[in-house]
Amino acid sequence: MIFTLSDDETLVIDQVTRFANEVLAPQAAHLDETSTFATLHLSAMASLGLMGINLPEKYGGAELSGPALYRAVEQVAGACGSTASMLTAHFLATDSLHLGAGAALCERLLPDAAAGNTLGAFALTEPDAGSNPADMRSVATREDDCYRLKGSKCFISNAGAADFIVVFAKTDRAAGARGISAFVVEPKTTSGFDIGPNERTMGLKGGHVFSLNFDCLVPAENILGDEGTGFKTAMKVLDNGRVEVAAQATGIARAALDAAIEYAKQRQIGGHAIAEFQGLQWMLADMATDLQAARALAAQAALKRSTGQRFSTESAYAKLYATEAAWRIADQALQIHGGYGYTRDFPLERYLRDLRILRIYEGSSEIQRSIIARDLLA
Ligand SMILES: Cc1cc2nc3c(=O)[nH]c(=O)nc-3n(C[C@H](O)[C@H](O)[C@H](O)COP(=O)(O)OP(=O)(O)OC[C@H]3O[C@@H](n4cnc5c(N)ncnc54)[C@H](O)[C@@H]3O)c2cc1C
């Protein structure tokens, strides 16, 4: 591995790896086939401490540093992409609180979230504001000791089972991104907050996504930080999230590469294992090189994240390269499986379907290129 983990971190990663291999991997195809929500694994993940692995110890979290967290998500994703998506959407919500909210809100919500007693969701995207959240139309208006939140969101992972959702809305419509604030909504006890059915998606079928429609009141103390700080919080959270998307990508890519190596060694054509063909050996070598490069960029971002410095550009490099490379790797792994790779008897087609959204969500590849170019041209 490119970075060194402490003994304690290695112990945690070993536990996560065992759990991923023994519990998540055997059920991954079933989750996909039946679109079973990955919350199926919630209590087991909670027992392992996984749901709070990103949070400070004072809230009951494991306070893992950037590289160890990256590695944990990679292990989960390699076993089950849907479960990794559910887990990382929860991290987006808890990171929002940790990075954007005051102590009172954190102390009220984070211990249960870290313990896995509650599930979080992060609601930024709207039907008319995906890549450019500053265009959002949801508004929040102060009414005595509450805010009235009015608007809609789409593609919100976890929302249907969430105990708390971080919802972004404009408190000042004239101020663009600086007018955006973030609020915690507890949907199970909030009237006027409607959650639609699970969307039918191409992949990550166990990582459910929902639309939201709301005209509801939330207590004023549910605002994260001050009015107008929501966009800044969202961007910091997405810097973290993009490293976790890179981890999802390299986790699935590693599973695809392992499957291709295994298959190439046992598949016989004309009395030879196909692994003997130099063309396929070179393909495997290119896949492994691409994976190493993706991990190196992700490690760079994860390491910088753990220093507390700004790492938006490193995060963009990591997400862009890892998600595009993982797509290439899984495609080549399917190629090595021949026609069998195209069937549902092998996991390759699932890997490709699960990987496809990673090039879109939390900022598409085009948006990552824009972030990198902005830094180059600054
Ligand atoms: C399975 C799934 C889970 C999701 N989970 C969440 C979640 O939990 N929370 C949440 O808030 N959102 C979530 N999303 C939403 C996701 O983040 C958005 O779909 C994504 O940000 C893209 O927005 P959009 O779909 O509106 O695409 P658009 O913004 O309409 O983009 C369309 C195309 O235009 C390109 N484009 C846009 N702007 C530019 C530009 N400036 N330069 C060049 N190209 C550009 C894009 O790259 C894309 O190719 C999820 C989506 C899915 C499908």
The ligand as an SDF file (V2000), in Angstrom:
LIG
                    3D

 53 58  0  0  0  0  0  0  0  0999 V2000
  -27.4270    7.3110   -7.5920 C   0  0  0  0  0  0  0  0  0  0  0  0
  -27.3180    8.7800   -7.2790 C   0  0  0  0  0  0  0  0  0  0  0  0
  -27.0670    9.1740   -5.9620 C   0  0  0  0  0  0  0  0  0  0  0  0
  -26.9990   10.5460   -5.6450 C   0  0  0  0  0  0  0  0  0  0  0  0
  -26.8900   10.9270   -4.3360 N   0  0  0  0  0  0  0  0  0  0  0  0
  -26.9790   12.2630   -4.0090 C   0  0  0  0  0  0  0  0  0  0  0  0
  -27.0700   12.6960   -2.6320 C   0  0  0  0  0  0  0  0  0  0  0  0
  -27.0380   11.8660   -1.6940 O   0  0  0  0  0  0  0  0  0  0  0  0
  -27.1920   14.0200   -2.3690 N   0  0  0  0  0  0  0  0  0  0  0  0
  -27.2450   14.9550   -3.3710 C   0  0  0  0  0  0  0  0  0  0  0  0
  -27.3720   16.1300   -3.0690 O   0  0  0  0  0  0  0  0  0  0  0  0
  -27.1840   14.5800   -4.6900 N   0  0  0  0  0  0  0  0  0  0  0  0
  -27.0650   13.2710   -5.0280 C   0  0  0  0  0  0  0  0  0  0  0  0
  -27.0420   12.8720   -6.3600 N   0  0  0  0  0  0  0  0  0  0  0  0
  -27.1070   13.8830   -7.4080 C   0  0  0  0  0  0  0  0  0  0  0  0
  -25.7930   14.0620   -8.1720 C   0  0  0  0  0  0  0  0  0  0  0  0
  -24.8220   14.6350   -7.3480 O   0  0  0  0  0  0  0  0  0  0  0  0
  -26.0990   14.8900   -9.4260 C   0  0  0  0  0  0  0  0  0  0  0  0
  -26.8020   14.0310  -10.3080 O   0  0  0  0  0  0  0  0  0  0  0  0
  -24.8380   15.4360  -10.0910 C   0  0  0  0  0  0  0  0  0  0  0  0
  -24.2900   16.4420   -9.2720 O   0  0  0  0  0  0  0  0  0  0  0  0
  -25.1020   16.0040  -11.4900 C   0  0  0  0  0  0  0  0  0  0  0  0
  -26.1860   16.8640  -11.4950 O   0  0  0  0  0  0  0  0  0  0  0  0
  -27.3350   16.6660  -12.6040 P   0  0  0  0  0  0  0  0  0  0  0  0
  -27.7610   15.2440  -12.5570 O   0  0  0  0  0  0  0  0  0  0  0  0
  -28.3650   17.7050  -12.3950 O   0  0  0  0  0  0  0  0  0  0  0  0
  -26.5930   16.8960  -13.9770 O   0  0  0  0  0  0  0  0  0  0  0  0
  -26.4060   18.2960  -14.7340 P   0  0  0  0  0  0  0  0  0  0  0  0
  -25.8830   19.3080  -13.7730 O   0  0  0  0  0  0  0  0  0  0  0  0
  -27.6770   18.6070  -15.4490 O   0  0  0  0  0  0  0  0  0  0  0  0
  -25.2770   17.9540  -15.7880 O   0  0  0  0  0  0  0  0  0  0  0  0
  -25.5630   17.4010  -17.0660 C   0  0  0  0  0  0  0  0  0  0  0  0
  -24.2470   17.2950  -17.8410 C   0  0  0  0  0  0  0  0  0  0  0  0
  -23.7040   18.6010  -18.0350 O   0  0  0  0  0  0  0  0  0  0  0  0
  -22.3650   18.6210  -17.5670 C   0  0  0  0  0  0  0  0  0  0  0  0
  -22.0610   19.9410  -17.0150 N   0  0  0  0  0  0  0  0  0  0  0  0
  -22.7870   20.6340  -16.1130 C   0  0  0  0  0  0  0  0  0  0  0  0
  -22.1780   21.8040  -15.8140 N   0  0  0  0  0  0  0  0  0  0  0  0
  -21.0380   21.8410  -16.5610 C   0  0  0  0  0  0  0  0  0  0  0  0
  -19.9860   22.7830  -16.7080 C   0  0  0  0  0  0  0  0  0  0  0  0
  -19.9490   23.9180  -16.0080 N   0  0  0  0  0  0  0  0  0  0  0  0
  -18.9860   22.4820  -17.5660 N   0  0  0  0  0  0  0  0  0  0  0  0
  -18.9830   21.3280  -18.2710 C   0  0  0  0  0  0  0  0  0  0  0  0
  -19.9630   20.4000  -18.1730 N   0  0  0  0  0  0  0  0  0  0  0  0
  -20.9710   20.6510  -17.3240 C   0  0  0  0  0  0  0  0  0  0  0  0
  -22.2910   17.5570  -16.4990 C   0  0  0  0  0  0  0  0  0  0  0  0
  -20.9660   17.1240  -16.2950 O   0  0  0  0  0  0  0  0  0  0  0  0
  -23.1740   16.4850  -17.1060 C   0  0  0  0  0  0  0  0  0  0  0  0
  -22.4250   15.7390  -18.0290 O   0  0  0  0  0  0  0  0  0  0  0  0
  -27.1080   11.5180   -6.6810 C   0  0  0  0  0  0  0  0  0  0  0  0
  -27.3340   11.0910   -8.0110 C   0  0  0  0  0  0  0  0  0  0  0  0
  -27.4800    9.7680   -8.3070 C   0  0  0  0  0  0  0  0  0  0  0  0
  -27.8310    9.3710   -9.7380 C   0  0  0  0  0  0  0  0  0  0  0  0
  1  2  1  0
  2  3  1  0
  2 52  2  0
  3  4  2  0
  4  5  1  0
  4 50  1  0
  5  6  2  0
  6  7  1  0
  6 13  1  0
  7  8  2  0
  7  9  1  0
  9 10  1  0
 10 11  2  0
 10 12  1  0
 12 13  2  0
 13 14  1  0
 14 15  1  0
 14 50  1  0
 15 16  1  0
 16 17  1  0
 16 18  1  0
 18 19  1  0
 18 20  1  0
 20 21  1  0
 20 22  1  0
 22 23  1  0
 23 24  1  0
 24 25  2  0
 24 26  1  0
 24 27  1  0
 27 28  1  0
 28 29  2  0
 28 30  1  0
 28 31  1  0
 31 32  1  0
 32 33  1  0
 33 34  1  0
 33 48  1  0
 34 35  1  0
 35 36  1  0
 35 46  1  0
 36 37  1  0
 36 45  1  0
 37 38  2  0
 38 39  1  0
 39 40  1  0
 39 45  2  0
 40 41  1  0
 40 42  2  0
 42 43  1  0
 43 44  2  0
 44 45  1  0
 46 47  1  0
 46 48  1  0
 48 49  1  0
 50 51  2  0
 51 52  1  0
 52 53  1  0
M  END
$$$$
